Amino acid sequence: MVWTEREERRLEEIKQWEKEHFAQHATDIERTFQKWYEYQLKTVDSTTRNKMYSVIDSVLFHMHAFIQNSQSQVDASNRLLTDARLFNPEIEQIQDMKKLSVDQLAYIADQQIARQKMVSLAQGGLSGTGSLLLLGLDIPAVLAINLRTVQLIAMTYGYPVSYPAEMMIALKVFHMATLPKGLQKQGWVALEEEISQGHEHPYFYEGSEEVADLNWLQGPMKQMVKGTVLMMLRKKVIQGIPLFGIAIGASLNYRFTRSVSESAHKFYQKRFLMELQMERGV
């Protein structure tokens, strides 16, 4: 098969997106937050920070495994295959998704992303009610929703995240996509370099297994700030309902998932296209 004009156009669109996305600079509010964040981290000694990173890495690994082995993920995988068979009835497993065209895969991925955005919107709205229980669960829920979003995108493009190598790549894509935009380029480039080296055995992973770092922790810290704001807004009620808090919580979580899904989708789409180029000797 030859490299089609449509595939070439898709790849050019992604490269153009990279230029625009990575050229974005931090806003004044983001720079102020970053200075405050760096000041706070300086008060924590390096040993404590390293232990904290280790704990977070462990939590993310276990969260990934829990999501991957959950019944909802099994159902989602089956839905993916069912959707794919509408285009190609010979598809039997996740790896077979690569038999579809890039446009067909993009369509299926967009359906998955739309569902995840709605889940994120609803979860943010619930947190916005100001309930202490829901606010306490907000950060784990946000991480789980967006990690699952990355997993679904990976599986859509034919990469089974049940394999250790693909699991680690998915976690690193999640890490890259949840960094502040001004810091994402470095993570994107590192991922591309890792992908280009390939993995001889998908059941073994030989690269670095560290995910959490100083820059990535800005995301959870922002979620904690968001929680404080929602706590303050829970007393501002209209007919007994904290509408302001619900609106802000839903909006922020929706925007976060939209940003994560966009970066993850572009990455896996580019990976799929680059591998297609290599297979066809383009």
C-alpha positions as CSV (number, residue, x, y, z in Angstrom):
1,M,0.0,0.0,0.0
2,V,1.1,3.6,-0.7
3,W,1.1,6.5,1.6
4,T,-2.2,8.3,1.0
5,E,-2.8,12.0,0.6
6,R,-5.2,11.9,3.5
7,E,-2.6,10.4,5.8
8,E,0.0,13.0,4.7
9,R,-2.5,15.7,5.5
10,R,-3.2,14.3,8.9
11,L,0.5,14.2,9.8
12,E,0.9,17.8,8.6
13,E,-2.0,18.9,10.8
14,I,-0.4,17.3,13.8
15,K,2.9,18.9,13.1
16,Q,1.2,22.3,12.8
17,W,-0.6,21.6,16.1
18,E,2.7,20.9,17.7
19,K,4.1,24.3,16.6
20,E,1.1,26.2,17.9
21,H,0.6,24.2,21.0
22,F,4.2,24.2,22.2
23,A,4.6,27.9,21.3
24,Q,2.1,28.9,24.0
25,H,3.5,30.8,26.9
26,A,2.3,30.8,30.5
27,T,-0.2,33.5,31.6
28,D,0.5,35.9,34.4
29,I,-1.6,33.8,36.7
30,E,0.2,30.7,35.8
31,R,3.6,32.3,36.3
32,T,2.5,33.6,39.7
33,F,1.3,30.1,40.7
34,Q,4.5,28.6,39.5
35,K,6.6,31.0,41.7
36,W,4.4,30.2,44.7
37,Y,4.6,26.5,44.0
38,E,8.4,26.5,43.6
39,Y,8.7,28.5,46.9
40,Q,6.6,25.9,48.7
41,L,8.6,23.0,47.3
42,K,11.9,24.6,48.5
43,T,10.7,24.2,52.1
44,V,10.6,20.4,51.6
45,D,13.9,18.5,51.8
46,S,15.0,16.4,48.9
47,T,14.7,13.1,50.8
48,T,11.0,13.8,51.5
49,R,10.4,14.9,48.0
50,N,11.9,11.7,46.6
51,K,9.7,9.6,48.9
52,M,6.7,11.6,47.8
53,Y,7.5,10.9,44.1
54,S,7.9,7.2,44.9
55,V,4.5,7.1,46.6
56,I,2.8,9.0,43.8
57,D,4.4,6.6,41.2
58,S,3.1,3.6,43.1
59,V,-0.4,5.1,43.3
60,L,-0.5,5.8,39.6
61,F,0.7,2.3,38.8
62,H,-1.9,0.7,41.0
63,M,-4.6,3.1,39.7
64,H,-3.7,2.1,36.1
65,A,-3.9,-1.6,37.0
66,F,-7.2,-1.1,38.8
67,I,-8.7,0.8,35.8
68,Q,-7.3,-1.7,33.3
69,N,-8.7,-4.7,35.1
70,S,-12.1,-3.1,36.0
71,Q,-15.3,-4.4,34.3
72,S,-16.0,-0.9,32.9
73,Q,-12.7,-1.0,31.0
74,V,-13.4,-4.5,29.7
75,D,-16.8,-3.2,28.5
76,A,-15.1,-0.2,27.0
77,S,-12.6,-2.5,25.1
78,N,-15.5,-4.5,23.8
79,R,-17.3,-1.4,22.7
80,L,-14.2,-0.3,20.8
81,L,-14.0,-3.6,19.0
82,T,-17.7,-3.4,18.2
83,D,-17.4,0.1,16.8
84,A,-14.3,-0.9,14.8
85,R,-16.2,-3.9,13.2
86,L,-18.6,-1.5,11.6
87,F,-15.6,-0.5,9.4
88,N,-13.9,-3.9,9.3
89,P,-15.7,-7.1,10.4
90,E,-12.4,-9.0,10.7
91,I,-11.2,-7.1,13.8
92,E,-10.9,-9.4,16.7
93,Q,-8.5,-7.8,19.2
94,I,-7.1,-4.4,20.1
95,Q,-4.0,-4.8,18.0
96,D,-6.3,-5.3,14.9
97,M,-7.5,-1.7,15.3
98,K,-4.4,-0.7,13.3
99,K,-6.1,-2.2,10.2
100,L,-8.5,0.8,10.1
101,S,-7.7,4.1,8.4
102,V,-6.5,7.1,10.4
103,D,-9.8,8.8,9.8
104,Q,-11.8,5.9,11.0
105,L,-9.6,5.6,14.2
106,A,-9.9,9.4,14.8
107,Y,-13.7,9.1,14.6
108,I,-13.8,6.3,17.1
109,A,-11.3,8.1,19.4
110,D,-13.4,11.3,19.3
111,Q,-16.4,9.3,20.5
112,Q,-14.4,7.9,23.4
113,I,-13.1,11.4,24.3
114,A,-16.6,12.9,24.2
115,R,-17.8,10.4,26.7
116,Q,-14.9,11.0,29.0
117,K,-15.5,14.8,28.8
118,M,-19.1,14.3,30.0
119,V,-17.9,12.1,32.9
120,S,-15.4,14.8,33.8
121,L,-18.1,17.5,33.6
122,A,-20.4,15.5,35.9
123,Q,-17.6,14.7,38.4
124,G,-16.6,18.3,38.5
125,G,-20.1,19.4,39.1
126,L,-20.5,17.0,42.0
127,S,-17.3,18.3,43.6
128,G,-18.6,21.8,43.1
129,T,-21.4,21.1,45.6
130,G,-18.8,21.6,48.3
131,S,-19.4,18.2,49.9
132,L,-16.3,17.3,52.0
133,L,-16.5,13.7,50.8
134,L,-16.7,14.6,47.2
135,L,-14.0,17.2,47.5
136,G,-11.7,14.7,49.2
137,L,-12.2,12.3,46.3
138,D,-11.8,15.0,43.7
139,I,-8.0,14.6,43.0
140,P,-8.1,10.8,42.8
141,A,-11.2,11.0,40.5
142,V,-9.6,13.6,38.2
143,L,-6.5,11.5,37.9
144,A,-8.5,8.3,37.3
145,I,-10.8,9.9,34.7
146,N,-7.9,11.3,32.7
147,L,-5.7,8.3,33.0
148,R,-8.6,6.2,31.6
149,T,-9.0,8.7,28.8
150,V,-5.4,8.1,27.8
151,Q,-5.8,4.4,28.0
152,L,-8.9,4.5,25.7
153,I,-7.1,6.6,23.2
154,A,-4.1,4.2,23.2
155,M,-6.4,1.2,22.7
156,T,-8.3,2.9,19.9
157,Y,-5.0,3.2,17.9
158,G,-4.2,-0.5,18.5
159,Y,-1.9,-0.3,21.5
160,P,-2.9,-2.7,24.3
161,V,-2.2,-1.0,27.6
162,S,-2.3,-4.3,29.4
163,Y,1.2,-4.9,28.1
164,P,3.9,-3.6,30.5
165,A,5.7,-1.6,27.8
166,E,2.4,0.0,26.6
167,M,1.3,0.6,30.2
168,M,4.5,2.7,30.9
169,I,4.1,4.6,27.6
170,A,0.5,5.4,28.5
171,L,1.5,6.6,32.0
172,K,4.2,8.8,30.4
173,V,1.7,10.2,27.9
174,F,-0.6,10.9,30.8
175,H,2.4,12.6,32.6
176,M,3.2,14.7,29.5
177,A,-0.5,15.7,28.9
178,T,-1.0,16.8,32.5
179,L,2.1,19.0,32.6
180,P,1.6,22.8,32.3
181,K,1.6,23.6,28.6
182,G,4.9,25.4,28.7
183,L,6.6,22.2,29.9
184,Q,4.9,19.7,27.7
185,K,7.3,19.9,24.8
186,Q,10.2,18.3,26.7
187,G,8.0,15.3,27.7
188,W,6.6,15.0,24.1
189,V,10.2,14.9,22.6
190,A,11.3,12.4,25.3
191,L,8.4,10.1,24.4
192,E,9.1,10.4,20.7
193,E,12.7,9.4,21.3
194,E,11.6,6.4,23.4
195,I,9.1,5.3,20.8
196,S,11.7,5.5,18.0
197,Q,13.9,3.1,19.9
198,G,11.1,0.5,20.0
199,H,10.5,-2.2,22.5
200,E,11.7,-5.7,21.5
201,H,9.5,-7.4,24.1
202,P,6.1,-5.8,24.8
203,Y,5.9,-7.8,28.1
204,F,9.1,-6.2,29.4
205,Y,9.9,-2.5,29.9
206,E,13.5,-1.5,30.1
207,G,13.2,2.3,30.4
208,S,12.8,4.6,33.4
209,E,9.7,3.8,35.4
210,E,9.6,7.2,37.2
211,V,6.5,9.3,36.3
212,A,6.0,11.9,39.1
213,D,8.4,14.8,39.3
214,L,8.7,18.4,40.5
215,N,7.0,19.8,37.4
216,W,4.1,17.3,37.3
217,L,3.1,18.0,40.9
218,Q,1.9,21.4,39.8
219,G,-1.3,19.7,38.4
220,P,-2.4,18.1,41.7
221,M,-1.5,21.3,43.5
222,K,-3.8,23.3,41.2
223,Q,-6.5,20.8,42.0
224,M,-6.0,21.4,45.7
225,V,-6.3,25.2,45.1
226,K,-9.5,24.5,43.1
227,G,-10.8,22.5,46.0
228,T,-10.2,25.4,48.4
229,V,-12.1,27.7,46.1
230,L,-15.0,25.3,45.8
231,M,-15.1,25.1,49.6
232,M,-15.4,28.8,49.8
233,L,-18.2,28.9,47.2
234,R,-20.4,26.2,48.8
235,K,-22.0,28.9,50.9
236,K,-23.0,31.0,47.9
237,V,-26.3,29.2,47.1
238,I,-29.3,30.0,44.9
239,Q,-32.4,28.3,46.1
240,G,-30.3,26.1,48.3
241,I,-28.0,24.9,45.5
242,P,-24.3,26.1,45.2
243,L,-24.7,26.9,41.5
244,F,-21.5,28.9,41.3
245,G,-19.4,26.1,42.8
246,I,-21.0,23.5,40.5
247,A,-20.4,25.6,37.4
248,I,-16.8,26.3,38.3
249,G,-16.0,22.7,39.3
250,A,-17.7,21.3,36.1
251,S,-16.0,23.9,33.8
252,L,-12.5,23.4,35.2
253,N,-12.6,19.6,35.1
254,Y,-14.1,19.6,31.6
255,R,-11.3,22.0,30.4
256,F,-8.6,19.8,32.0
257,T,-9.9,16.6,30.4
258,R,-10.2,18.4,27.0
259,S,-6.6,19.5,27.3
260,V,-5.3,16.1,28.3
261,S,-7.3,14.2,25.7
262,E,-6.2,16.6,22.9
263,S,-2.5,16.1,23.7
264,A,-2.8,12.3,24.1
265,H,-4.9,12.0,20.9
266,K,-2.4,13.9,18.9
267,F,0.5,11.9,20.3
268,Y,-1.1,8.5,19.6
269,Q,-2.3,9.6,16.2
270,K,1.2,10.7,15.2
271,R,2.7,7.5,16.6
272,F,0.3,5.5,14.5
273,L,1.1,7.5,11.3
274,M,4.8,7.3,11.8
275,E,4.7,3.6,12.3
276,L,2.5,3.3,9.2
277,Q,5.2,5.3,7.2
278,M,7.9,2.9,8.3
279,E,5.9,-0.2,7.4
280,R,5.2,1.2,3.9
281,G,8.8,2.3,3.5
282,V,7.8,6.0,2.9
